[in-house]
């Protein structure tokens, strides 16, 4: 099923539940009327069958629609099983479709029991009803209509502006967000409980992009020595990789972890003042993949100008890579052993860091935060009062706090959508 915004599905479910309940009542009325005033014609059996089918199908639609409303209500703190949502969505539409069609058949047949003229009238009414309901019910709505992603009344909140340049936010299992202050060579921690910021690690290898693995170890793109680190809960680091084919990496920038524990990371070349070298040993700027057991590293994506932000979809089937040098963002399919295929353009906009929510909306950075729906259509722009917005992620106890790093500051914004950890 094409991913749709839950707010849209809830609106559909609410409308269909009321429409289905009404039509179910109509079908039940017709059924009772026919049973009470039994006619001699054989068509009665067809009318009874159609009305019964309509009543049962519309009952299924009502149950499925209300289950969708409960599961996808904006106030629900937990994440929703997308497979269950898809099943309920299909069940709701199928129940509605069969029920509505059966009801119209029974209405049309009641007229033919009386006379040919009456049958033509009731059949015409049934056809007109189809057209009206097609326009009045959610089938006439546009599935891509954006819902309100930002909570009502929510405003951009400045957490702190006591840094030099903030980057690389990553959320742990508790909802706390770790981010980097690269010029000051430190990793900071934002507490989801009390909205305070503290130093987690300093020095920190000039860390840039961050991400937590499945054991809550912090992975860091340590720019100082062109390395990728794993930092445990005690702050002890392990170097996972610093070269490819015996050549120094350009400078790991951003990363994402798949369900198996494999790591994708971008490796653009940004000349740093604290480096003692100025030449690239690897002339290409690629995306690499480290196997789950950390024993091998391969090129996952190439032919990029300057890859930067990277994030995977909630179901782990797609990978998004922002080529900030080409001002484009690409989407790849993820196959066996982390292999990428079917590269296609997602949007004509590059990005620094980026994130994604459970509905598949992609959040790009640079000029504030720009949000694109799963089809690549821009649905929202969040202005940030800084010259450059570097990165973004979801944090907080229920992962509905959008955490934004921009220049010397970090901001939060309360959302209706959940992030993907």
VMD Tcl script that draws the C-alpha trace (Angstrom):
set ca {
  {0.00 0.00 0.00}
  {1.25 3.46 -0.84}
  {2.09 5.18 2.42}
  {-0.43 7.86 3.32}
  {-0.62 10.33 6.11}
  {-2.48 8.83 9.10}
  {-4.48 12.04 9.50}
  {-5.90 11.47 6.01}
  {-6.73 7.84 6.79}
  {-8.43 8.89 10.02}
  {-10.54 11.42 8.10}
  {-11.50 8.75 5.57}
  {-12.31 6.26 8.33}
  {-14.49 8.76 10.20}
  {-16.49 9.63 7.09}
  {-16.89 6.03 5.98}
  {-17.97 4.90 9.43}
  {-20.90 7.32 9.44}
  {-21.80 6.72 5.80}
  {-21.57 2.95 6.27}
  {-23.72 3.05 9.40}
  {-26.37 5.03 7.52}
  {-26.34 2.74 4.49}
  {-26.38 -0.31 6.73}
  {-29.53 1.03 8.34}
  {-31.11 1.60 4.93}
  {-30.28 -1.93 3.79}
  {-31.65 -3.39 7.01}
  {-34.87 -1.38 6.53}
  {-35.27 -2.69 2.99}
  {-34.65 -6.24 4.16}
  {-37.22 -5.98 6.96}
  {-39.80 -4.39 4.62}
  {-39.47 -7.18 2.10}
  {-39.65 -9.87 4.73}
  {-42.80 -8.31 6.23}
  {-44.53 -7.67 2.88}
  {-43.58 -10.89 1.16}
  {-44.07 -10.79 -2.57}
  {-44.55 -13.73 -4.87}
  {-41.89 -12.85 -7.40}
  {-38.54 -14.66 -7.48}
  {-36.70 -11.33 -7.42}
  {-37.47 -11.08 -3.72}
  {-34.78 -13.64 -2.94}
  {-32.23 -11.54 -4.82}
  {-33.29 -8.42 -2.95}
  {-33.07 -10.19 0.40}
  {-29.62 -11.57 -0.48}
  {-28.37 -8.17 -1.67}
  {-29.67 -6.37 1.41}
  {-28.15 -8.96 3.75}
  {-24.82 -8.76 1.96}
  {-24.94 -4.95 2.14}
  {-25.66 -4.99 5.84}
  {-22.83 -7.45 6.62}
  {-20.28 -5.70 4.37}
  {-21.05 -2.28 5.76}
  {-20.72 -3.66 9.28}
  {-17.22 -4.83 8.38}
  {-16.46 -1.34 7.02}
  {-17.65 0.30 10.24}
  {-15.53 -1.98 12.44}
  {-12.43 -1.54 10.27}
  {-12.82 2.24 10.07}
  {-13.15 2.69 13.81}
  {-10.14 0.45 14.42}
  {-8.16 2.70 12.09}
  {-9.31 5.77 13.97}
  {-8.16 4.25 17.26}
  {-4.80 3.09 15.90}
  {-3.92 6.27 14.06}
  {-5.31 8.91 16.38}
  {-2.74 11.76 16.72}
  {-2.66 11.39 20.51}
  {-1.61 7.74 20.42}
  {1.93 7.60 21.90}
  {2.96 4.25 20.48}
  {3.96 3.33 16.94}
  {1.53 1.49 14.70}
  {2.04 -1.78 12.85}
  {1.90 -0.74 9.19}
  {0.80 -4.26 8.17}
  {-2.27 -4.04 10.39}
  {-3.08 -0.57 9.07}
  {-2.88 -1.85 5.50}
  {-5.17 -4.81 6.28}
  {-7.75 -2.61 7.99}
  {-7.56 -0.03 5.20}
  {-8.23 -2.66 2.52}
  {-10.96 -4.27 4.63}
  {-12.68 -0.94 5.14}
  {-12.67 -0.05 1.44}
  {-13.69 -3.54 0.36}
  {-16.55 -3.66 2.89}
  {-17.71 -0.23 1.85}
  {-17.54 -1.04 -1.86}
  {-19.37 -4.37 -1.66}
  {-21.94 -3.01 0.80}
  {-22.71 0.06 -1.26}
  {-23.01 -1.90 -4.51}
  {-25.24 -4.56 -2.91}
  {-27.47 -1.90 -1.43}
  {-27.92 -0.21 -4.79}
  {-28.75 -3.55 -6.42}
  {-31.46 -4.17 -3.82}
  {-32.88 -0.66 -4.33}
  {-32.97 -1.11 -8.10}
  {-34.65 -4.52 -7.87}
  {-37.43 -3.29 -5.59}
  {-38.71 -1.09 -8.41}
  {-38.70 -3.92 -10.97}
  {-40.96 -5.92 -8.63}
  {-43.73 -3.39 -9.24}
  {-43.35 -2.47 -12.92}
  {-40.90 -1.76 -15.70}
  {-41.40 1.98 -15.24}
  {-40.79 1.77 -11.49}
  {-37.70 -0.35 -12.11}
  {-36.22 2.23 -14.47}
  {-36.87 4.96 -11.90}
  {-35.26 3.09 -9.02}
  {-32.30 2.06 -11.19}
  {-31.80 5.70 -12.24}
  {-31.93 6.75 -8.59}
  {-29.31 4.10 -7.79}
  {-26.97 5.41 -10.50}
  {-27.42 9.00 -9.32}
  {-26.71 7.83 -5.76}
  {-23.43 6.32 -6.95}
  {-22.37 9.62 -8.45}
  {-23.35 11.61 -5.38}
  {-21.58 9.29 -2.97}
  {-18.48 9.24 -5.19}
  {-18.30 13.00 -4.74}
  {-19.45 13.25 -1.13}
  {-17.43 10.41 0.39}
  {-13.63 10.19 0.77}
  {-13.25 8.61 -2.68}
  {-13.52 12.17 -3.96}
  {-10.70 13.35 -1.72}
  {-7.09 13.55 -2.81}
  {-4.90 11.03 -0.99}
  {-1.93 13.33 -1.13}
  {-3.69 16.15 0.72}
  {-1.25 16.98 3.53}
  {-2.43 16.89 7.09}
  {-1.11 19.08 9.84}
  {2.29 17.65 10.78}
  {2.99 20.29 13.42}
  {0.92 20.19 16.60}
  {-1.68 22.93 17.01}
  {-0.17 25.94 18.73}
  {3.36 24.52 18.65}
  {6.17 27.03 18.13}
  {9.85 26.65 17.42}
  {11.58 26.56 20.79}
  {15.21 27.65 21.25}
  {16.87 25.15 23.58}
  {20.29 26.81 23.62}
  {22.57 28.99 21.48}
  {25.78 28.42 23.47}
  {27.63 26.46 20.77}
  {29.84 27.16 17.76}
  {28.28 24.90 15.10}
  {25.80 22.13 15.86}
  {25.38 18.95 13.84}
  {24.59 15.23 13.83}
  {21.60 14.75 16.19}
  {20.79 11.14 17.11}
  {18.20 9.76 19.53}
  {18.73 6.93 22.01}
  {16.15 4.48 23.36}
  {15.14 6.91 26.11}
  {14.37 9.72 23.69}
  {17.45 11.77 24.62}
  {19.18 13.45 21.69}
  {22.98 13.51 21.31}
  {24.46 16.09 18.94}
  {27.85 17.50 18.07}
  {29.47 20.89 18.52}
  {32.22 20.19 16.01}
  {34.41 23.31 16.31}
  {34.57 22.76 20.09}
  {35.24 19.04 19.57}
  {32.48 17.76 21.83}
  {29.36 15.62 21.82}
  {26.42 17.06 23.73}
  {23.38 15.40 25.28}
  {19.87 16.86 25.39}
  {17.65 15.35 28.06}
  {14.10 14.56 26.99}
  {12.98 14.63 30.63}
  {14.00 18.14 31.64}
  {15.09 19.88 28.40}
  {18.65 20.40 29.67}
  {21.92 20.07 27.76}
  {25.16 18.60 29.09}
  {28.54 17.50 27.72}
  {28.69 13.77 26.95}
  {32.22 13.55 25.52}
  {35.14 15.93 24.96}
  {37.37 15.59 23.01}
  {35.26 13.68 20.52}
  {37.36 13.22 17.39}
  {35.70 16.25 15.76}
  {32.58 14.12 15.47}
  {29.99 15.07 12.87}
  {27.07 12.73 12.12}
  {25.84 10.41 14.90}
  {23.55 7.37 15.14}
  {22.72 4.80 17.82}
  {23.06 1.08 17.12}
  {20.68 -1.58 18.39}
  {22.66 -1.95 21.65}
  {22.50 1.80 22.30}
  {26.16 2.32 21.44}
  {26.75 5.70 19.83}
  {28.19 5.57 16.30}
  {30.11 8.69 15.30}
  {31.62 10.03 12.10}
  {34.91 11.13 13.69}
  {36.17 13.68 11.18}
  {39.50 14.46 12.82}
  {41.21 11.25 11.63}
  {38.66 10.31 8.95}
  {37.28 7.49 11.08}
  {34.01 5.88 12.08}
  {33.71 5.21 15.83}
  {31.58 3.13 18.13}
  {31.25 4.68 21.60}
  {29.84 2.55 24.42}
  {27.77 3.74 27.37}
  {30.96 4.43 29.36}
  {32.40 6.65 26.65}
  {34.98 4.08 25.47}
  {35.53 4.24 21.72}
  {36.33 1.61 19.10}
  {37.45 2.54 15.58}
  {35.26 0.62 13.15}
  {36.83 1.85 9.91}
  {39.31 4.48 8.72}
  {40.14 3.38 5.18}
  {38.89 1.64 2.06}
  {41.19 -0.52 -0.05}
  {44.13 0.73 2.06}
  {43.30 4.35 1.24}
  {42.27 7.00 3.75}
  {38.57 7.86 3.73}
  {37.63 11.39 2.66}
  {35.75 12.13 5.87}
  {32.71 10.14 7.06}
  {29.88 12.62 7.34}
  {26.52 11.01 8.08}
  {25.29 7.46 8.67}
  {22.31 5.15 9.04}
  {21.98 1.68 10.55}
  {19.82 -1.07 9.02}
  {17.83 -3.70 10.91}
  {20.66 -6.24 10.71}
  {23.21 -3.83 12.14}
  {24.89 -2.92 8.85}
  {26.04 0.69 8.53}
  {25.64 2.99 5.53}
  {27.72 6.16 5.63}
  {28.45 9.04 3.28}
  {32.06 10.03 2.60}
  {32.30 13.50 1.02}
  {35.46 15.59 1.01}
  {35.34 18.81 3.04}
  {38.79 20.26 3.65}
  {39.27 20.82 7.40}
  {41.59 23.34 9.00}
  {42.72 20.77 11.57}
  {43.86 18.27 8.91}
  {47.50 17.99 7.94}
  {46.61 16.72 4.48}
  {44.94 18.50 1.56}
  {44.74 15.73 -1.06}
  {42.13 13.02 -1.44}
  {43.43 9.47 -1.49}
  {40.02 8.35 -2.76}
  {39.00 10.66 -5.58}
  {35.37 9.52 -5.68}
  {32.90 10.62 -3.04}
  {30.82 7.54 -2.29}
  {28.35 5.92 0.05}
  {29.80 2.86 1.80}
  {28.26 -0.13 3.58}
  {29.85 -1.90 6.55}
  {28.60 -5.45 7.10}
  {26.74 -6.22 10.36}
  {29.77 -8.09 11.71}
  {32.05 -5.13 10.77}
  {34.38 -7.41 8.78}
  {33.87 -5.89 5.33}
  {33.25 -2.53 3.71}
  {31.97 -2.04 0.16}
  {30.86 0.84 -2.05}
  {27.07 0.97 -1.81}
  {26.44 3.97 -4.06}
  {28.69 5.93 -6.41}
  {28.46 8.55 -9.18}
  {27.61 11.25 -6.66}
  {29.04 14.77 -6.52}
  {29.07 15.24 -2.74}
  {26.85 12.86 -0.75}
  {25.88 14.19 2.65}
  {22.66 13.35 4.50}
  {21.45 9.74 4.59}
  {18.44 7.98 6.13}
  {16.46 4.78 5.65}
  {12.71 4.23 5.57}
  {10.74 2.82 8.48}
  {10.35 -0.57 6.81}
  {14.05 -0.74 5.93}
  {13.34 -1.24 2.23}
  {14.49 2.16 0.94}
  {17.51 4.40 1.44}
  {17.58 8.15 0.80}
  {20.85 9.88 -0.03}
  {21.19 13.65 -0.34}
  {23.75 14.74 -2.92}
  {24.26 18.29 -1.71}
  {26.84 18.91 -4.42}
  {24.26 18.22 -7.15}
  {21.36 19.68 -5.14}
  {19.40 16.44 -5.47}
  {18.12 13.69 -3.21}
  {17.98 10.11 -4.47}
  {16.05 7.05 -3.38}
  {17.42 3.50 -3.58}
  {15.95 0.07 -2.99}
  {17.75 -1.96 -0.31}
  {18.35 -5.58 -1.25}
  {20.10 -8.60 0.20}
  {23.36 -7.99 2.06}
  {22.78 -4.24 1.97}
  {23.08 -3.95 -1.80}
  {21.43 -0.85 -3.28}
  {19.58 -0.80 -6.59}
  {17.01 1.12 -8.63}
  {18.40 4.59 -8.00}
  {15.89 7.29 -8.88}
  {15.50 10.99 -8.24}
  {13.32 11.69 -5.22}
  {13.42 15.50 -5.35}
  {15.39 18.31 -6.97}
  {16.75 19.48 -3.65}
  {19.88 18.45 -1.79}
  {20.30 18.47 1.95}
  {22.77 18.51 4.80}
  {21.42 16.08 7.42}
  {17.90 14.68 7.17}
  {15.36 12.46 8.88}
  {12.11 10.62 8.18}
  {8.87 9.96 10.05}
  {6.71 6.85 10.36}
  {4.46 8.01 7.51}
  {7.38 8.27 5.10}
  {7.65 12.07 5.07}
  {11.27 13.11 4.43}
  {12.71 16.12 6.28}
  {15.54 17.93 4.43}
  {17.69 20.73 5.84}
  {19.57 23.78 4.62}
  {17.14 26.67 4.37}
  {15.20 25.67 7.47}
  {13.51 22.27 7.28}
  {11.61 21.26 4.15}
  {9.27 18.26 4.31}
  {8.37 16.05 1.35}
  {5.69 13.38 1.34}
  {6.46 9.79 0.18}
  {5.72 10.78 -3.42}
  {8.35 13.54 -3.35}
  {5.89 16.44 -3.14}
  {6.73 19.34 -0.83}
  {4.13 19.52 1.95}
  {5.69 21.77 4.58}
  {8.47 24.27 5.20}
  {9.63 25.02 8.74}
  {11.55 28.30 8.85}
  {14.48 28.42 11.27}
  {15.95 31.85 12.22}
  {19.54 30.91 11.34}
  {21.71 31.23 8.23}
  {21.98 27.46 7.87}
  {20.08 24.48 9.25}
  {22.50 21.56 9.40}
  {20.55 18.57 10.65}
  {17.34 17.24 12.17}
  {15.95 14.20 13.98}
  {13.00 13.12 16.11}
  {13.49 12.82 19.87}
  {11.52 13.01 23.09}
  {9.74 10.37 25.14}
  {7.31 9.53 22.33}
  {9.55 10.65 19.45}
  {7.30 13.51 18.46}
  {9.78 16.25 19.23}
  {11.55 17.51 16.12}
  {15.11 18.35 17.19}
  {16.89 20.81 14.88}
  {20.57 21.79 14.81}
  {21.29 25.15 13.19}
  {24.51 27.17 13.38}
  {25.29 27.87 17.06}
  {21.84 26.76 18.25}
  {19.50 23.83 18.75}
  {15.70 24.04 18.55}
  {12.72 21.79 19.21}
  {9.24 21.69 17.69}
  {6.32 19.49 18.78}
  {4.92 17.35 15.97}
  {1.91 15.10 15.34}
  {4.05 12.52 13.54}
  {6.44 10.00 15.09}
  {10.06 9.71 14.03}
  {11.91 6.59 12.95}
  {14.71 5.49 15.22}
}
mol new
graphics top color blue
foreach p $ca { graphics top sphere $p radius 0.5 }
foreach p [lrange $ca 0 end-1] q [lrange $ca 1 end] { graphics top cylinder $p $q radius 0.2 }
display resetview
